[in-house]
Amino acid sequence: MSRRTAIVTGSTSGIGHEIARRLHADGFNVLVTGRDETRGERVSEELGEHVVFVAVDLTSPGGPAELATTAIDRFGRLDVVVNNAAIDHADDLLEAPTADVRRVFEVNTIATIAVLQESAKRMQHGGAIINITSRLASIGVPTMGIYSATKGAIKALTMSAAVELAPRNIRVNAVAPGMTRTPLYDAWLDDQADPEQTERDVVAAIPLGRLASCADVAAAVSFLASEEAAYITGVSIPVDGGYTAH
């Protein structure tokens, strides 16, 4: 069988970068996407052959379709899509400007739906779609309501799409990371009045007693993308050290 192909959106840094690296190591062709062309080219060069970087605005008309058709044009097939691209948002729920709310939903929810639609149409022999959500899709945290809503919508979409796309032999699952050590997390921590104490407090709330690594999240994605998960669809796997279990 020819080498399978995966698209990983938002894969020029953090969790997405590690997912792209893991799927490439698993034997996939990987289409890397992101907004920063310099970082994208760097990831492509790092991973080497069987990798293509495409700079596409997923919120623009035609952007998601271009992404899916490029994967087919370059690699001849499309088997796995990881919807990882997202932007963060934190604000007082009652004060969040409507324009900001629309922007977060456009990137985190609408673009994810569009990528799912355009990719599924082109999966000729079935495949797997893996949506990266968040622990915040299942819990409430002050100032994170809008972001949580965007991820909660994708969690609900995952279950519905799994049922609707099953006749096409397309599995749809989600991975819900907890607090993960990424550049975004490090930047947030640096902004705290007492970063060391803040991190101690964060870790103390996690039953396994540590933050997730990007590799932890990528390992869950790797499993859901594999043939070993052939009978798993419509689920959300928390990768949060037990945070949402207590």
VOBA-1610 file (N, C-alpha, C; in pm, whole numbers, padded with zeros to 5 digits, always signed):
BEGIN
Met+00085-00119+00000Met+00000+00000+00000Met+00089+00124+00000Ser+00049+00228-00074Ser+00129+00349-00079Ser+00125+00421+00055Arg+00224+00504+00076Arg+00237+00579+00199Arg+00112+00664+00222Arg+00054+00659+00340Arg-00066+00738+00370Arg-00030+00884+00391Thr-00132+00969+00376Thr-00112+01114+00382Thr-00196+01176+00493Ala-00134+01268+00567Ala-00203+01338+00675Ala-00187+01488+00658Ile-00293+01561+00685Ile-00289+01706+00698Ile-00291+01738+00847Val-00203+01828+00890Val-00206+01876+01029Val-00214+02028+01025Thr-00328+02083+01063Thr-00340+02229+01061Thr-00274+02288+01185Gly-00226+02411+01170Gly-00159+02476+01283Gly-00039+02398+01331Ser+00044+02353+01237Ser+00152+02259+01273Ser+00292+02318+01265Thr+00302+02451+01281Thr+00434+02513+01276Thr+00494+02537+01414Ser+00419+02506+01520Ser+00472+02522+01655Ser+00389+02439+01752Gly+00440+02424+01873Gly+00365+02363+01982Gly+00313+02223+01953Ile+00189+02200+01993Ile+00128+02068+01980Ile+00122+02024+01834Gly+00082+02115+01745Gly+00070+02079+01604Gly+00202+02035+01544His+00310+02104+01580His+00444+02067+01531His+00478+01925+01575Glu+00451+01895+01701Glu+00483+01761+01753Glu+00396+01654+01689Ile+00270+01686+01659Ile+00183+01591+01590Ile+00237+01563+01451Ala+00277+01667+01380Ala+00334+01648+01245Ala+00459+01562+01252Arg+00543+01588+01351Arg+00666+01509+01367Arg+00633+01362+01395Arg+00534+01338+01480Arg+00500+01201+01517Arg+00439+01125+01400Leu+00347+01189+01327Leu+00286+01120+01213Leu+00388+01093+01102His+00480+01185+01084His+00588+01162+00986His+00671+01042+01029Ala+00703+01033+01157Ala+00778+00918+01208Ala+00697+00789+01195Asp+00566+00800+01198Asp+00478+00683+01181Asp+00469+00638+01036Gly+00526+00714+00944Gly+00528+00673+00804Gly+00433+00747+00713Phe+00378+00859+00759Phe+00286+00938+00677Phe+00360+01039+00591Asn+00304+01068+00472Asn+00329+01197+00409Asn+00257+01299+00497Val+00317+01415+00517Val+00253+01514+00603Val+00247+01649+00533Leu+00127+01705+00529Leu+00109+01840+00480Leu+00100+01932+00601Val+00200+02017+00617Val+00212+02109+00730Val+00148+02242+00691Thr+00070+02300+00780Thr+00009+02430+00752Thr+00026+02523+00871Gly+00023+02652+00844Gly+00033+02752+00949Gly+00040+02889+00889Arg+00031+02991+00974Arg+00030+03128+00924Arg+00170+03185+00904Asp+00268+03129+00973Asp+00404+03182+00968Asp+00486+03101+00867Glu+00515+03162+00752Glu+00586+03089+00646Glu+00728+03052+00687Thr+00794+03138+00763Thr+00931+03108+00806Thr+00933+02984+00894Arg+00843+02977+00990Arg+00837+02859+01076Arg+00793+02736+00999Gly+00700+02757+00904Gly+00654+02644+00824Gly+00764+02582+00742Glu+00844+02665+00679Glu+00956+02613+00601Glu+01058+02545+00690Arg+01074+02598+00811Arg+01168+02537+00906Arg+01122+02396+00945Val+00992+02381+00971Val+00939+02249+01005Val+00955+02153+00888Ser+00925+02201+00769Ser+00939+02117+00649Ser+01082+02070+00631Glu+01177+02160+00649Glu+01318+02123+00635Glu+01361+02026+00745Glu+01310+02048+00865Glu+01345+01960+00978Glu+01299+01817+00952Leu+01177+01801+00904Leu+01122+01667+00887Leu+01175+01599+00761Gly+01207+01678+00659Gly+01269+01621+00539Gly+01170+01574+00435Glu+01202+01464+00368Glu+01119+01419+00257Glu+00982+01373+00305His+00889+01369+00211His+00749+01333+00237His+00676+01439+00321Val+00726+01562+00317Val+00663+01672+00390Val+00650+01793+00297Val+00534+01857+00299Val+00512+01980+00222Val+00449+02082+00315Phe+00499+02205+00310Phe+00437+02315+00385Phe+00349+02397+00291Val+00228+02427+00335Val+00137+02510+00259Val+00085+02621+00351Ala+00106+02745+00309Ala+00053+02859+00383Ala-00087+02889+00331Val-00189+02859+00410Val-00328+02880+00370Val-00403+02945+00485Asp-00482+03048+00453Asp-00570+03108+00552Asp-00697+03025+00557Leu-00714+02950+00663Leu-00828+02858+00673Leu-00961+02931+00689Thr-00957+03060+00719Thr-01082+03136+00731Thr-01121+03204+00600Ser-01036+03193+00498Ser-01066+03257+00371Ser-01149+03164+00283Pro-01234+03220+00197Pro-01312+03135+00105Pro-01217+03052+00018Gly-01239+02924+00016Gly-01155+02837-00066Gly-01031+02786+00003Gly-00996+02842+00118Gly-00875+02799+00187Gly-00876+02652+00226Pro-00979+02602+00297Pro-00983+02461+00333Pro-00984+02368+00212Ala-01055+02406+00105Ala-01058+02323-00015Ala-00919+02318-00079Glu-00850+02432-00080Glu-00714+02435-00136Glu-00622+02341-00060Leu-00639+02339+00072Leu-00555+02253+00155Leu-00576+02106+00118Ala-00702+02064+00109Ala-00732+01924+00079Ala-00688+01886-00062Thr-00712+01973-00160Thr-00673+01939-00297Thr-00521+01938-00313Thr-00452+02023-00238Thr-00305+02022-00244Thr-00250+01890-00193Ala-00310+01837-00086Ala-00265+01708-00034Ala-00278+01599-00140Ile-00390+01600-00211Ile-00411+01499-00315Ile-00316+01522-00432Asp-00301+01648-00472Asp-00213+01679-00585Asp-00068+01640-00557Arg-00023+01664-00436Arg+00117+01639-00404Arg+00146+01494-00368Phe+00049+01428-00302Phe+00076+01294-00251Phe-00016+01186-00308Gly-00120+01226-00381Gly-00206+01128-00446Gly-00319+01072-00365Arg-00325+01109-00236Arg-00431+01055-00151Arg-00441+01138-00023Leu-00552+01122+00047Leu-00571+01188+00175Leu-00637+01090+00270Asp-00572+01065+00383Asp-00618+00961+00475Asp-00651+01011+00615Val-00577+01110+00661Val-00592+01158+00798Val-00589+01310+00799Val-00678+01370+00875Val-00676+01514+00896Val-00678+01542+01045Val-00585+01625+01090Val-00582+01667+01230Val-00615+01816+01234Asn-00731+01847+01289Asn-00776+01985+01302Asn-00720+02042+01432Asn-00604+02103+01422Asn-00535+02155+01540Asn-00533+02308+01544Ala-00544+02376+01430Ala-00530+02521+01426Ala-00636+02589+01514Ala-00590+02683+01596Ala-00681+02756+01684Ala-00609+02878+01739Ile-00687+02974+01785Ile-00631+03089+01856Ile-00688+03092+01997Asp-00611+03148+02088Asp-00651+03156+02227Asp-00740+03279+02248His-00814+03277+02358His-00895+03394+02394His-00926+03388+02542Ala-00899+03498+02610Ala-00934+03511+02752Ala-00986+03651+02777Asp-01105+03661+02835Asp-01164+03792+02862Asp-01284+03772+02953Asp-01319+03876+03025Asp-01442+03876+03102Asp-01558+03845+03008Leu-01635+03744+03040Leu-01742+03699+02951Leu-01838+03813+02917Leu-01869+03898+03013Leu-01967+04003+02991Leu-01910+04122+02916Glu-01780+04125+02899Glu-01716+04239+02832Glu-01656+04204+02696Ala-01653+04076+02660Ala-01588+04034+02536Ala-01657+04098+02415Pro-01584+04176+02334Pro-01645+04239+02217Pro-01695+04135+02117Thr-01807+04164+02055Thr-01865+04070+01959Thr-01768+04041+01844Ala-01692+04141+01803Ala-01595+04119+01696Ala-01490+04016+01736Asp-01447+04020+01861Asp-01351+03920+01909Asp-01413+03781+01914Val-01538+03775+01959Val-01608+03646+01966Val-01619+03585+01826Arg-01658+03667+01730Arg-01670+03617+01593Arg-01537+03567+01540Arg-01429+03639+01568Arg-01297+03599+01519Arg-01255+03465+01577Val-01276+03444+01706Val-01236+03317+01769Val-01318+03202+01712Phe-01448+03225+01692Phe-01530+03120+01633Phe-01492+03094+01488Glu-01457+03198+01414Glu-01417+03179+01274Glu-01296+03087+01264Val-01197+03108+01350Val-01075+03028+01344Val-01095+02891+01407Asn-01149+02888+01528Asn-01153+02764+01605Asn-01265+02669+01566Thr-01375+02724+01518Thr-01493+02640+01491Thr-01528+02636+01343Ile-01552+02752+01283Ile-01596+02754+01143Ile-01489+02696+01051Ala-01364+02735+01071Ala-01257+02682+00986Ala-01239+02532+01007Thr-01253+02486+01130Thr-01243+02342+01157Thr-01352+02265+01084Ile-01474+02317+01088Ile-01585+02253+01017Ile-01556+02249+00867Ala-01506+02360+00812Ala-01479+02367+00669Ala-01369+02269+00628Val-01264+02258+00710Val-01158+02162+00679Val-01212+02020+00684Leu-01296+01991+00782Leu-01358+01858+00790Leu-01441+01830+00664Gln-01523+01926+00624Gln-01609+01906+00507Gln-01527+01880+00381Glu-01432+01968+00355Glu-01356+01959+00230Glu-01266+01835+00228Ser-01215+01797+00342Ser-01128+01679+00348Ser-01209+01551+00332Ala-01321+01542+00404Ala-01402+01420+00398Ala-01451+01393+00256Lys-01483+01497+00182Lys-01528+01480+00043Lys-01421+01413-00043Arg-01295+01429-00005Arg-01184+01381-00088Arg-01119+01254-00032Met-01173+01199+00075Met-01121+01073+00129Met-01188+00958+00054Gln-01126+00914-00053Gln-01188+00816-00142Gln-01197+00676-00083His-01112+00646+00011His-01109+00510+00068His-01127+00513+00219Gly-01202+00609+00269Gly-01218+00622+00413Gly-01100+00697+00473Gly-01101+00710+00604Gly-00992+00780+00670Gly-01026+00814+00813Ala-00947+00904+00870Ala-00966+00944+01009Ala-00952+01095+01020Ile-01046+01157+01090Ile-01040+01299+01122Ile-01029+01311+01273Ile-00929+01386+01318Ile-00903+01400+01460Ile-00905+01548+01494Asn-01000+01586+01577Asn-01016+01725+01617Asn-00949+01749+01752Ile-00862+01849+01758Ile-00799+01883+01885Ile-00890+01983+01956Thr-00946+01943+02068Thr-01034+02031+02144Thr-00958+02082+02266Ser-01007+02057+02386Ser-00944+02108+02507Ser-01018+02054+02627Arg-00950+02050+02740Arg-01020+02022+02866Arg-01132+02123+02886Leu-01115+02244+02828Leu-01213+02351+02846Leu-01343+02326+02770Ala-01346+02221+02687Ala-01472+02182+02624Ala-01564+02113+02724Ser-01510+02077+02841Ser-01586+01997+02936Ser-01597+02060+03074Ile-01521+02168+03099Ile-01524+02230+03231Ile-01538+02381+03217Gly-01570+02447+03327Gly-01581+02593+03326Gly-01464+02658+03396Val-01404+02756+03330Val-01294+02834+03387Val-01323+02981+03361Pro-01321+03066+03463Pro-01348+03209+03443Pro-01256+03270+03337Thr-01311+03359+03258Thr-01248+03432+03147Thr-01226+03348+03022Met-01253+03218+03029Met-01228+03130+02914Met-01356+03085+02845Gly-01467+03153+02874Gly-01597+03108+02823Gly-01608+03103+02672Ile-01556+03205+02602Ile-01568+03208+02456Ile-01482+03097+02394Tyr-01358+03087+02439Tyr-01271+02980+02389Tyr-01334+02843+02417Ser-01386+02826+02540Ser-01450+02699+02576Ser-01565+02667+02483Ala-01644+02769+02448Ala-01758+02747+02360Ala-01715+02701+02222Thr-01605+02757+02171Thr-01557+02714+02039Thr-01513+02568+02042Lys-01452+02527+02150Lys-01404+02389+02160Lys-01518+02293+02194Gly-01614+02341+02273Gly-01731+02258+02302Gly-01812+02229+02178Ala-01819+02326+02088Ala-01890+02305+01961Ala-01822+02196+01879Ile-01690+02194+01879Ile-01618+02092+01803Ile-01630+01955+01869Lys-01639+01952+02000Lys-01662+01824+02067Lys-01797+01766+02025Ala-01900+01850+02020Ala-02032+01805+01976Ala-02030+01765+01829Leu-01962+01843+01747Leu-01949+01810+01605Leu-01884+01674+01586Thr-01784+01646+01667Thr-01711+01519+01654Thr-01806+01400+01664Met-01896+01403+01760Met-01989+01291+01779Met-02087+01281+01663Ser-02142+01394+01622Ser-02238+01392+01512Ser-02173+01350+01381Ala-02056+01405+01352Ala-01986+01372+01228Ala-01946+01225+01225Ala-01912+01170+01341Ala-01874+01028+01346Ala-01987+00939+01298Val-02109+00974+01336Val-02225+00896+01295Val-02255+00919+01147Glu-02251+01044+01105Glu-02289+01077+00967Glu-02187+01028+00865Leu-02060+01026+00902Leu-01956+00986+00807Leu-01918+00839+00815Ala-01977+00767+00909Ala-01945+00624+00922Ala-01971+00546+00793Pro-02080+00573+00719Pro-02100+00498+00594Pro-01989+00521+00491Arg-01914+00631+00506Arg-01800+00656+00418Arg-01671+00593+00471Asn-01684+00522+00584Asn-01567+00463+00650Asn-01468+00571+00695Ile-01523+00683+00737Ile-01441+00791+00793Ile-01469+00798+00943Arg-01365+00778+01020Arg-01377+00786+01165Arg-01349+00930+01210Val-01425+00977+01307Val-01407+01114+01358Val-01396+01107+01510Asn-01284+01152+01561Asn-01258+01150+01705Asn-01197+01283+01748Ala-01187+01301+01879Ala-01126+01422+01932Ala-01022+01385+02037Val-00924+01474+02051Val-00826+01466+02158Val-00836+01596+02236Ala-00851+01586+02367Ala-00873+01704+02451Ala-00756+01723+02547Pro-00657+01803+02507Pro-00541+01824+02595Pro-00578+01905+02719Gly-00509+01874+02828Gly-00513+01961+02945Gly-00403+02064+02933Met-00359+02118+03044Met-00250+02215+03043Met-00124+02148+02987Thr-00072+02203+02880Thr+00038+02143+02806Thr+00152+02242+02794Arg+00273+02193+02813Arg+00389+02282+02804Arg+00417+02314+02657Thr+00376+02432+02616Thr+00395+02481+02480Thr+00452+02623+02489Pro+00496+02680+02377Pro+00537+02820+02380Pro+00427+02914+02430Leu+00302+02883+02396Leu+00190+02965+02442Leu+00176+02957+02594Tyr+00190+02836+02649Tyr+00184+02819+02794Tyr+00299+02895+02861Asp+00418+02883+02806Asp+00535+02951+02866Asp+00516+03102+02866Ala+00459+03155+02758Ala+00435+03299+02751Ala+00332+03341+02855Trp+00227+03260+02872Trp+00125+03289+02974Trp+00187+03286+03112Leu+00269+03186+03138Leu+00331+03172+03270Leu+00421+03291+03301Asp+00496+03336+03203Asp+00586+03450+03223Asp+00512+03578+03259Asp+00384+03586+03220Asp+00305+03706+03249Asp+00246+03706+03390Gln+00259+03594+03461Gln+00202+03585+03595Gln+00291+03657+03697Ala+00229+03706+03803Ala+00305+03779+03905Ala+00411+03691+03970Asp+00378+03564+03992Asp+00472+03469+04052Asp+00467+03341+03969Pro+00544+03334+03860Pro+00537+03218+03770Pro+00562+03084+03840Glu+00656+03079+03931Glu+00688+02952+03996Glu+00570+02904+04080Gln+00509+02994+04156Gln+00395+02954+04237Gln+00275+02919+04150Thr+00257+02994+04042Thr+00147+02964+03950Thr+00161+02824+03894Glu+00281+02787+03853Glu+00300+02653+03799Glu+00279+02547+03906Arg+00322+02573+04027Arg+00297+02476+04136Arg+00147+02456+04155Asp+00071+02566+04148Asp-00074+02556+04165Asp-00137+02477+04050Val-00090+02502+03928Val-00142+02431+03812Val-00117+02281+03825Val+00005+02246+03859Val+00043+02104+03868Val-00030+02036+03984Ala-00052+02110+04092Ala-00120+02051+04209Ala-00262+02008+04177Ala-00324+02068+04075Ala-00461+02033+04037Ala-00468+01915+03942Ile-00354+01862+03902Ile-00349+01751+03807Ile-00316+01622+03881Pro-00404+01522+03881Pro-00378+01400+03956Pro-00244+01334+03928Leu-00200+01333+03802Leu-00070+01270+03772Leu+00049+01358+03807Gly+00023+01480+03852Gly+00128+01562+03909Gly+00226+01624+03813Arg+00187+01642+03688Arg+00274+01711+03593Arg+00190+01765+03478Leu+00249+01862+03405Leu+00186+01911+03284Leu+00195+01805+03174Ala+00107+01814+03077Ala+00121+01731+02957Ala+00237+01784+02874Ser+00301+01696+02802Ser+00397+01737+02701Ser+00328+01731+02565Cys+00384+01801+02469Cys+00328+01793+02333Cys+00332+01649+02282Ala+00434+01575+02323Ala+00447+01435+02281Ala+00333+01350+02337Asp+00284+01382+02457Asp+00170+01309+02513Asp+00048+01323+02423Val+00024+01444+02377Val-00092+01469+02290Val-00071+01402+02154Ala+00049+01413+02101Ala+00078+01353+01970Ala+00062+01201+01974Ala+00094+01140+02087Ala+00080+00994+02098Ala-00066+00951+02086Ala-00157+01029+02145Ala-00300+00997+02134Ala-00348+01013+01991Val-00301+01118+01924Val-00336+01139+01784Val-00283+01025+01698Ser-00159+00985+01724Ser-00097+00876+01649Ser-00182+00749+01658Phe-00230+00719+01778Phe-00313+00599+01795Phe-00443+00611+01716Leu-00512+00725+01728Leu-00640+00742+01658Leu-00624+00742+01507Ala-00505+00780+01459Ala-00478+00779+01315Ala-00441+00641+01263Ser-00413+00549+01354Ser-00360+00419+01314Ser-00472+00318+01287Glu-00436+00209+01222Glu-00531+00102+01195Glu-00572+00032+01324Glu-00494+00046+01429Glu-00530-00015+01558Glu-00654+00050+01618Ala-00689+00170+01571Ala-00808+00239+01619Ala-00923+00227+01519Ala-00919+00124+01434Ala-01014+00111+01324Ala-01160+00101+01368Tyr-01184+00062+01494Tyr-01322+00048+01541Tyr-01357+00154+01644Ile-01282+00262+01646Ile-01307+00371+01741Ile-01349+00496+01665Thr-01469+00544+01695Thr-01516+00668+01634Thr-01616+00734+01727Gly-01619+00867+01722Gly-01714+00943+01802Gly-01672+00965+01946Val-01544+00947+01977Val-01500+00962+02116Val-01410+01084+02130Ser-01398+01131+02253Ser-01304+01237+02287Ser-01211+01182+02395Ile-01083+01178+02365Ile-00984+01125+02460Ile-00921+01241+02536Pro-00942+01247+02669Pro-00875+01352+02746Pro-00728+01316+02769Val-00640+01409+02737Val-00498+01391+02765Val-00462+01500+02865Asp-00505+01477+02989Asp-00499+01585+03089Asp-00452+01537+03226Gly-00392+01418+03231Gly-00340+01369+03358Gly-00446+01342+03462Gly-00571+01327+03421Gly-00680+01300+03514Gly-00753+01423+03563Tyr-00720+01539+03507Tyr-00778+01665+03555Tyr-00931+01665+03548Thr-00987+01623+03435Thr-01133+01626+03421Thr-01201+01505+03483Ala-01123+01415+03543Ala-01184+01296+03606Ala-01214+01319+03752His-01171+01434+03807His-01195+01455+03950His-01274+01584+03973
//
